[in-house]
Amino acid sequence: MRQLPLDRRISVRENLKIRPAAVLGPMGEHLTMETLPSPDTRRWVCRRKAQVVAAINGGLLTADEACDRYGLSFEEIEIWQRGYALAGVPALRVTRIKQYRDVPSDD
């Protein structure tokens, strides 16, 4: 299945008016606003990053809302989305960022 370019996926999701009550998480779990990582999260393990990416990709919240909720920059969210799209949850490990960042994209 061919995916939209990353910047296009973000804008499509942010233009949605109707949101799902739950989306499928990276480990197969159902994610809701209540089950997302806490807004005061400071330790971002790869599982929590993947949950936020899945919530954004599924339309549960927008990238802007995630930035506000978690105090993150838009660039951080983009890096997480790109890594997750390229190699899944393992790419979100801090020790693996350089390894997965250098993978050429299909764009």
NORUR-V63047 format. One record per residue. N is the residue number from 1. PSI is psi in whole degrees, -180 to 180 (999 if undefined). Layout:
n:N psi:PSI
n:N psi:PSI
//
This chain:
n:1 psi:129
n:2 psi:134
n:3 psi:154
n:4 psi:154
n:5 psi:152
n:6 psi:-48
n:7 psi:-31
n:8 psi:-39
n:9 psi:-41
n:10 psi:-48
n:11 psi:-35
n:12 psi:-46
n:13 psi:-38
n:14 psi:-19
n:15 psi:-6
n:16 psi:136
n:17 psi:-32
n:18 psi:131
n:19 psi:147
n:20 psi:155
n:21 psi:-28
n:22 psi:154
n:23 psi:163
n:24 psi:127
n:25 psi:176
n:26 psi:-21
n:27 psi:14
n:28 psi:2
n:29 psi:159
n:30 psi:127
n:31 psi:133
n:32 psi:173
n:33 psi:-31
n:34 psi:-27
n:35 psi:-3
n:36 psi:161
n:37 psi:148
n:38 psi:144
n:39 psi:-22
n:40 psi:18
n:41 psi:131
n:42 psi:-22
n:43 psi:107
n:44 psi:89
n:45 psi:162
n:46 psi:-34
n:47 psi:-44
n:48 psi:-41
n:49 psi:-46
n:50 psi:-36
n:51 psi:-42
n:52 psi:-44
n:53 psi:-45
n:54 psi:-39
n:55 psi:-41
n:56 psi:-49
n:57 psi:-32
n:58 psi:-6
n:59 psi:9
n:60 psi:-36
n:61 psi:161
n:62 psi:166
n:63 psi:-40
n:64 psi:-42
n:65 psi:-38
n:66 psi:-41
n:67 psi:-46
n:68 psi:-45
n:69 psi:-40
n:70 psi:-2
n:71 psi:35
n:72 psi:161
n:73 psi:157
n:74 psi:-35
n:75 psi:-39
n:76 psi:-45
n:77 psi:-44
n:78 psi:-42
n:79 psi:-44
n:80 psi:-46
n:81 psi:-44
n:82 psi:-46
n:83 psi:-45
n:84 psi:-40
n:85 psi:-36
n:86 psi:-41
n:87 psi:10
n:88 psi:-161
n:89 psi:-42
n:90 psi:-29
n:91 psi:-15
n:92 psi:-2
n:93 psi:136
n:94 psi:-37
n:95 psi:-13
n:96 psi:-3
n:97 psi:-49
n:98 psi:-41
n:99 psi:-44
n:100 psi:-24
n:101 psi:-32
n:102 psi:3
n:103 psi:126
n:104 psi:143
n:105 psi:168
n:106 psi:4
n:107 psi:999
//
